[in-house]
Amino acid sequence: MGERQESTIGSVRAEGSAQPAEAATGTPSTHASRRRLISQDAALFGLMLQTMRPHWKPLLLALLMLLGTAGLNVVPPYLLQRAIDGPIAQRDTSAIIPLAMLYGGAAVAAFVLQYAQTFFLQQAGQRGLADLRTRLFDHILQQGQNFFGRVPTGDLVTRLTSDIDALNQLLSSSVVIILTESATLIAIVAVMFAVNWRLALLALAVLPVLMLVTRYFRRRIRRSSTGERTALARISGFLNEQLHGMTLVQLFGRQAASADEFDDFNMGYRQALLALRGHSAVFLAVQEVLAAFGVAAVLYGGGQGVLAGWATLGTLVAFVQYTERAFQPVLRLSEEYNSVQIGLGAAERVQRMLQAEPSICSPASPIEPARFRGAIELRHVTFAYVADEPVLRDVSLTIPAGQAVAIVGATGAGKSSLVGLLARLYDPQQGAVLLDGVDIKQMSLESLRRFVAVVPQDPICLAGTIAANIRLYRSDIEEAEIRRAAEVSNASRFIEQLPGTYDYHVAPGGANLSVGQRQLLALARAIALSPDGVLVLDEATSSIDTATEALIQDALRHILHTRTSVVIAHRLSTIREADRIIVMHRGKIVEDGTHTMLLQQGGYYARLHHHQLAERERGAPAA
C-alpha cells in the first residue's frame, strides 16, 4: 500500500541473517543444540513421511525388491568360498560349472530387482514431490500481504524450485542408495557372523570409530548445508530485486554499485560452498582410510586363521569380499551424506514455510449476507504496519449502499490503508470493518473479495490474452461480459485497435502495454469479476496521461452511481462526480462533505484544491 515503505534489500539481509546461532558463531554444540537437532530431524522425517504416505503402494513394492536385492548381494562371496574350498581345492572342474552359473544368475537377478526397486521408488518419490510443491504453493497463496512484505520474492522462488529440487535429489537418488546399501550392509554383517565370528569382529572393528567420525561431521555438514541454502536464497532475492528494478539501476548509473553488492553476495555463497565441500571432502577421506584398515585387519587375522586351522582359504577370500562389500555401502552412504544433509536442510526450509500460519483466514463458519447491498462501516479502526506506528487512528466511517465516496489527503495520510482493510489484505489492530452490517472477519475471503473489487495503483497484468487478463482465467465469465466490462471502462477503445483485439497476447507484467492501458484493463477486470460489488479505485489516475485520465473519468461517470464506490485520489479532478468527499490527515478523518461544502469551509480540502488549481495554471503537473 501507499503508506508502507519497505526495503526489499533489507528484508533479503534479514532473511539471510536468520540462521541458527551455531551457524553464525561456530561455537561448540551443547546438549540443547543436540536435542534441537534431533527434534528437527524427527520433524523433517515426519514431513517426508507425510508427503509419501499417499503413495505407499509403490513404496511397498520397492521395499520388497530392496529386500531381495540385499539378499542377492551376499550370494557371490558365498559361492566364491564354496568354489575355492570345494571344486578348486579338489581339482574338480565339472563341479565349478553350476557354481559359475549360479554366480551369473545372482548378478542378473540382482540387476532386475534393483531396476524394479528404483522404478517404483521413483514413481512414489516424484508423485510425492509434485504433491509437496503444490501444497507449498497453495500455502503461500493463503498468506497475507504482511508475509509478502516480510519475505523476499527470491526466497519464495528458491523454496519452490531449488529446495524442492534438493528434495528431489534426496528422494530420487540418495534414498535409493541409502535404502539399498543399508539393507545390503545388514545382510552382509549377518552372514559374516554366521560364517566366522572371529573374522567378522576383525572386519568390523573400525565401525565404532566410523560412528564417532560420522557423529563429529554430522552437525558440521548440516550447518554448512543450511548456510549454503540461505546464501543461495539471498542471491536469488537480490537478483529478483535488481532485475525487476533494472530501469532504476541504469537511469541512476548504479551498475557498478549493484555489481559490487552482487559480488559480496556471491562471495558469501562461495564461502558457504567451500565450507560445505571442505567438511564433505575430509569426511570421505577418513572413510576411505578406515575401510582400508578394515581390509588389512581381515587379511592379517584371516591369514593367521588359515595357518592356525580355524579358517579356510575360501573363507579368507570370501571375507575379503565381504569386508569390501560391507564398507562399500558405508562409503556410498558417506558419499550421499552431503546430499542427505542438503536435502534435510531444504526440507527444514520448506517445513518452516509450511509452518507459517496465514495472518488472514476465512472463519470456520462464515456468515454470508442474504442480499448484498454494499453498505460499508468502519468502527473505531486503528491500524499499523509496524507496531506503535499507526497509520490509521480511531477511524469511524459510514458509507451507505450505492454512495460514491472519494478519499483525499496528503501522502501518508492513511488513504491506501483503507483499501487493504476493505479487501481484508490486512486486519486492524483495533476496531472492525463491516460490510452490510457483517464484520468482514466473519465472511469467507472468497465472498468478500467477490463483493469488493479493487483497481490498484500499480495495475498488474499477467502473460496471456487480453480476454484472459480481464476474466483472470475464470471460465464462468462469458465473452459478452468481457466485452461489456471493456466498453463500460472505456478499455475497448484501445483493445479494438490491437492486432487480434481481445486475443492480443499480453507480455509478462504487461510490458507491451502502456501504464494507462494497463490501468483501463484493471478497471475492466474489476467490473467483469464483480459486476455488482463495491468498486475501490486506489489512485487509479496517479501515473497516467491526460487522455487516459479523461477516459477513466468518463467511465467513472457511468459507474460511480450504479454501485457503492470508493475512489482514492491525489488528483482532485477525478473525484468531482463523487457524492461525498472525505479528507484524511495523519491517519484521521478531518473533513467530510461535498465538493462545494468543503470549499466553503476553507480547510484542508480547500487548500489542496487551490494548490492544484494554481499548479495547473502554471502548466505544472498536479501533485
Protein Blocks (a to p, Z undefined) as FASTA:
>chain_A
ZZlccdfklmmmmmmmmccfklmnopacdfklmmmmmmmmmmmmmmmmmmmmmmmmmmmm
mmmmmmmmmmmmmmmmmmmmmmmmmmmmnopaklmmmmmmmmmmmmmmmmmmmmmmmmmm
mmmmmmmmmmmmmmmmmmmmmpcfklmmmpcfklmmmmmmmmmmmmmmmmmmmmmmmmmm
mmmmmmmmmmmmmmommlmmmmmmmmmmmmmmmmmmmmmmmmmmmmmmmmmmmmmmmmmm
mmmmmmmmmmnopmmmmmmmmmmmmmmmmmmmmmmmmmmmmmmmmmmmmmmmmmmmmmmm
mmmmmmnopacfklmmmmmmmmmmmmmmmmmmmmmmmmmmmmmmmmmmmmmmmmmccfbd
cdfbdcddfbaghpacdehiacdfbghiafbehiacdddehiacddeddehilpmmmmmm
mnomaccfbdcddeehiafklpcfklmmmmpccddfbdcddeddfklmmnnopaklcfkl
mmmmmmmnommmmmmmpghijmpccdehhlmbcfklmmmmmmmmmmmmmmmbccddehkl
lmccfklmmmmmmmmmmmmmmcccddddfblmlmmmpmbdcddeehiafbdcdfklmmmn
opmklmmmmmmmmmmmnopacZZ
